[in-house]
Amino acid sequence: MKILVVDDENKITRLLSVALTRNNHQVKTASSGEQALGLLDKEDFDLIISDLKMPGIDGLNLLKRVKEQQPETEFIIMTAFGTIENAVEAMKYGAFEYVVKPFSVDEIKLLIAKINEKLNLKTDIRFHKEAENERQGHLVGDSPTIRKTRELIDKVAPTEATVLILGESGTGKELVARAVHQKSPRKDNMFVPVHCAAITETLFEAELFGYEKGAFTGADRSKKGRFEIADKGTLFLDEIGDIPLSIQVKLLRAVQEKTIVRVGGISPIETDVRIVAATNRNLEKMVNEGSFREDLYYRFAVFPIETPPLRDHKQDIPVLVDNYCRKHNIKNKIGKDVFIMLQDYNWPGNVRELENIIERAKILSGDEQITPEYILLPKINEKTSFEPASLNIDQVEKELLIKALEESNGNKTKAAKILGITRRMIYSKIQKYGLEV
C-alpha cells in the first residue's frame, strides 16, 4: 500500500515511516499540507495519514482537497485535540477514521488492515462487475416477449425515470434491473441491490440510510447506508412489498427530497440515486388493504416493466440452457430428449428454477451426458396444471415453499437452497403464508 504521512512534527512522520515501511508499505512523508498537495500532483496514494492542526493548509482542508481530486484515496486524521466536533467534521468529509494523540503504532496498523480489506473488496467488486457486464447487460432469448422487454429497457435506461419491475419469483427481475443500469449513463458507478425481505424491520433504517458513531449499542464508527453507497449510481430495491410501513414514509421522503439523514444524525446528506424497484406482489391490492402507501406506490410506478414467466417464452429454453452451461462451466452434452422434457414442464419457478435444475443435473451426471434421469423436475407439475389465465402468483409461491420444506424435512436452510433464496427470506415467506413448520 502507498501511504503518505503528513505532520509538522518530524518525530511523528519518522516514527510512522519506519514502522510502516517495516510492514512492507511504501511510505512518503510531508511536513505540511502544501507539501502534501505537491506530492499528490505527481503521484497517487492509497492512504493519507495527516495531522489535523498544522500551519497553512490544515488536515481538514487537506482532506477536503484530496476527496475532491482523488475520492478513492483513504484518509486517517491524527490530532491531540480529541473533540467530538472535529471527529464528526472529519468523518463528514470522508475520513476513514480519527485517532487521538498519543496513539500506538499498532492502532494505526489495525486501521490500515481494515482499509486494506476495504480496498480488496472494492477490487473484487470491480472485477466481478467487469466480468458480468456483458452477461448482465442484456436478457437472454429471442422470443417476442423477451424482445418487448428489451425494447422497454432500451427506452427507459437513458432517462432518470424510476422503474418498477413486476413479475413472478424467479423471472429475472434483478437481471432486468442490472440491464437498466448497464444501459444508463450511470453504468460506470455502483449498482447496489437491497433485498428488502431479508432485512428485519429494526435494521431497515440503518441499512438504507446508514448511522453515526454512537447511534446505538455496537455502533463504534459511522457507516454509510445503501443510499450513500449508491450515490451517482443505481439503487435496486428488490421485493419492495416487504418494506415495513414504518420505513415507507422515510423512504418516500428520501426519494422525493433526494436527501437522507443517518440514524443518530441531524444533518441531511444529499444523494444522487436512481431507483429501480421490483416486486412479485400486487401492490395495488396492498394499497387498498392499507399495507403499502399509495404515494410511495406512485413514486415507484413511473415506468413499469413486466418480466414474463418462462411458460410464456419456452422457445427460449435452449438458449437459456446454453447460457447456464457457460456460466457454470458445464461441458456435458445434453440429450435432445432432455429438451423435450424441459419444454413439457410448466416452470412455476421460472428461469431461476431452470438454472437450478441444470446445475443439479451437472452434479448428478458427473462427466456423463446429461440425460432425462438427471433432470429432477418437482412432482408439483404432475399434480397441478398452471394455466396462464388462471395463475395466482402467491398460490404458486406458497405451493413451491411447501414442497421445498417437505423435501428438506422442514430444514429451512436446505429449503432456501432448493428455492435459490436466502434463509431470512424463507422465514419471511413462512410468516407471510401462515405456515407452521
N, C-alpha and C positions, 0 to 999 in steps of 0.2 A: 504494500500500500504506500502511495506517495503522500507524505504528510508535511504540512508547513506549520511551524510553531512560531507564534508572534507574541513577543513580550518585551517591554522596555527594561526588564530585569534580566541581565545576562546570565545569572545563575540558574534561572528557570529554563531558558532556552537551551543552555548547556546540559542541564540535568535530563530534560526530556529527549534531547537529541541523542545523547549517549545511550540512554535506556532503551529507546525505541529502535535505534539502529541495531542494537544487540538482538532485538526481536525480528530482525530481517526486514525492517521497514526502511524506505528511502526517505530521509528527513532533511529538510532545509529549514533555516531559521531567518527571522526578520525582527528587527528591534523597534519597528514602528508600523502603523497601518499603511503609511505611504510606501514604505519599502516592500511591504507585503503585496500591495497592488502592482508595484513594478514587476515583481516575480510572477504574479498571476497573468500579466500581459504576455509573458514569454512561455509559460507552461501551465498545464492543468494539474490540480492536486485532488486526491480522493477525499482528504480531510484537512481542515484547518483547525488548529488549537490556538485560541487567541485570548490574551488578557482583555478584560473589559475596560479598565481605566488606563488609558495611555494618552500622552500629549498628541495634539493634532487629531488624526482620524482614530477615534477610539474603537473598541471591539464591536460595539453595537452597530456603528456606522459601517465598519468593515464587513460585518455580517450582512447588512442590507445590500451593500455594493456587490458582494460575492453572489448572493442569491439572485440578484438581478442579472448578472453576467453569466454565472455558472450554477444554475439551480440544483444540479446534481451533486455538487460538492457538499459534503457533510461538514458540520461546524460544531465545535465544543467551546463554550465560553468559560474562562477562568476569572475569578475575582476574589478579592479579600473582603468585599462588601456584599455579604450574602443576604440581600434583601429580597423579599417575595416579589416586589415590584420589578426589580431588574430581571428576575428569573422569568416572570410572566412575559415581560417585554422581549427577552431573548428568544423564548420559545415561540412567541407570536410571529417573529420574523424568520423562523425556520431552524433555530439551533437544535441540534440533536440532544444535547444535554448541557447542564450548567453545573460546574464544580466550584467549590469554595476553597480558597487557600487557607491554611496549608492542606495539601492533599497528598495522597500516596501515589507513587508511580503505578502500583498495582491497580488502583482505582481507574487510572487512565487506560491501562492495558485492558481492563474489563470492558470499558466503554468502546474501545477500538474493536474488541472481539464482537461486540453487539453490532457495531457498524459494518464489520466485515460480513456478518450473517445477512444483514440487510442488503448489502451490495451483491452478494452471491444470489440472493433471492431475486433481486432485480434482473440480474444477468440470466437466471433460469427463466424468468417470465418473458424476457425479451426474446430468448432463444426459442421458447415454445411458441411465442406469438408469431415469430417469423416463419417457423416451420408449419404452423397451422394456417397462415394467411391464405394460401392457395386453396386449401380444403374448406376453410370456414367462409371464404368469400363468395361461395355460390352454393345453390342447392343441387343435389344430385337427382337426375331424372329428366326426362324429356316429354312427359305426359302433358296434356293440355292444362291440368290443374296445377302442376308444378311450374309450367311456363307462365301461367297467370300470376302465381305467387312471386316469381322472379320479376315480372313486369312491375308489380306493385312496389317491390323493394327498390327497383331502379328509379322509380318515380319519387319515392319519399326520402331515399337516402341522402341526396344532396341538400335537402332542406333541414330546418331545425325543428320540424314538427314532432310532437310526442307521438309515439307509435304504440298501439295496443295489439298484441298478438294473441289471437283466440284459437283454441283447439284442444283436442283431447290430450291426455297424458301420452307422452312418447311420440308425438308427431314432429318433433324437431323445432320447438318454439325458440330454444336458445340458439340454434343454428341460424334461424331467421334473424334473430336479434344481432348476432355476430355479423351476418351478411349486411344488415343495415349499417352497422358500424364500419365495416371494411370498405363500403362503397361511399362513405361520407367524408367530408373534409376533416373529420376528427380521427381518421383511421390511424394516424401516427401517435395518438395519445391512448390512454388506458381504456380498455373495456372492462368494467367492474361488475361482475354478476353478484346479485344478492338473492339467495334462495329463502324467501320470506317464511315458508313453512318450517324451516329448520332453526329459526331463531325464536327463543322464548320471549314473551311479552316484556319481561323485566329488563332484557338486554337489548331490546329493539332500538330504543332511542340512542344508546351508546354506540351501537353498530352503525347506524345511519349517520349520526351527527358527530360522533367522537366524544371525548371527555377531557376535562382538565385534570391536572395532577391534584389529588386530594378530594376529587369529586365524590368518591365513595371508598369504602374499605377495599384495599388492594390496588387502588389507582395511584401507583407510585411514580407515574410520569404521565404527561399529557399524551393523548393518542388521537390521530386523525380518524374520522369516520369515513364511510364509503363515499359520501358526497365530496369530501375534500380530496380523497384519493382519485376520484373520477374527474377532477377538475380539468376542463378543456377536452374531456373525453365523453364516454357514454356510460350511463348507469343503467344496468339491466335489472329490473325488479321482477323476479320470477315468482309466480303464484301470489299475485297481489291480493287475491281474495282471502288470504290468510293473514293480512295485516290487521292487527288489533285496532278497534275503533279509537282507543285512547291515543294511538300513534297517528291515525289518519289525518287528524286536524293539523298536527305538526308537520306532517309530510306535505299536506296541501299548502301550508304557509311557505315551506322551503321551495316548492315548485313555483308558486306564484311570485314570491319576492326574490328568488334566486339568492337567498342568504340562509345560513343556518347558525345556530348557537349551540356550542358544545355543552354537554351535561356538566354542570358546575361552573359554566362560563357566563359572562354577561355581555360580551362584545359580539355583535353579529359578524359573520365571516362570509364574504361574497363567494359564490361558486358559479362556475360556468359549466353546466352539465346538461347533456341531452338525455332525456328519459325515454327508455324503451321498457314497456311493461308486458307481462304475459299472464294468462290465467286459463285454466281448464274449467272454470266455474261460470255460472250465469250471473254476471254482475248486475244486470238489470233486475233480476229476481231478488238479489241480495239488497239492492237499493230499496225495493218495495218492502222488503222484510225489515229494513232498518239496520242491517248488519254491514252495510257499506255506504259511505257518504256519497250523496248524489253529486255534489260539487266536485269531489275528487274523481268520480267516475267520468264526468265530462272533461275534466282536465286530462285524463289518460286517453280517452277515446277520440282523440283528434283524428287519427288515421288508423283505422282497424285493418289488420291483415289476418285472415284465417288460414291456419295450416291444415291441409287436407289429411284426413285419415288414410292409412295405407290401403284400405279396402277400396278407396276411390281412385287409386292410381297403381293398381297391381302390375301394370305393364312396365313399371319402373323397377320391379323386384330384381331382374338380372343385373342391371347396372348398380343397384344398391348393394347387392351381394358382392359384386366385383370391387366396389369401393371399400366394403368392410374387410374383404380379404387383403387388400393392400394395407389398410390401416392396422390390422392385427398380424401382418406378415404371414398370412395363411397361403401356402403354396400348394395345398392339396387340390387335386382335380375334383370338381363337383359334378356328379352324375346328372343326366337330363331328367331322370325320374324325380330327383330332389326338387327341381324347379316346378315340376307338375304338382308335387305336394305343397310347395310354398304358394302356388297360385290358387290352390283349392281352399286354403285357410283364410279365415276372416280377419285376422290380425287385430284383436281388441287392444293389444299393447302397442300396436303401430310399429314405426321404424325402429324404436328402441328395442322392442321385443324381437324383431328380425335380427338385429345386430347381436343380441344376447344369444339367440339360438344358433347363429353361425359360429360365434366364438365358442359356444359349448360343444358344437359338433367337431370343431377342430381339436379340442381337448380329448374328446372321446375317441376320435378316429386315429389319433397319433399321426403316423406318416401315411396312413392308408387313404384311399379315395373316400371322399365324403358321400355316403350312400344314405337312403331313407332311414336305415336303422339308427343312424346317428342324429337324426333330426327329431328332437323330442318336443312335439307340439303338445300343449296342455289339453287335458281331456275336456276342458270347458268348451272347446269347439265342437265336441261331439254332442253335448247336452243342449247348447244354446245356439240359435241362429240369430246372428246380428244383422238385421236388415237396416240399411242406412236411413230409411224414412222413419223408423220407429226407435232408433237407438237412443238410449239415455246414458249420457257420459258418466254420471255419478253411479248409475247401476252397474255399468261395466267395470268401473274402477273398484267398486265395492266387491264385486264377484272375483276380480283378479286378486284383490287383497286377501279375501277369504281363502282362495285357492293357494296363494303363496304361504299363508300361515299354516294351512293344512299340510302342505308339502314339507314345511320346515318343523312340523310338530310344535308350533307355537313359538319357535325361536325367532325373535324379532330381527336379530342381526342377519340370520340366513334369509328370512323373508325379504329384507331390504335388498340383499344381493340379488335375489331372484327377480325382483321388480326393477332393479337398477336405480334405486333411490337411497337416501340416507336413513340411518336408524331413527333420527329425530322425526323425519317425515312419516315413518311408519307409525310412531306414537300419535302424531297429529291426525293421521287418517283413521286410525283405530278410534280415536275420540270423535272424529267427525261423523263416522258411521255408527257410533254407539256399540261397537263390538266388544265382547268380553273375552279376554284371552288369558 
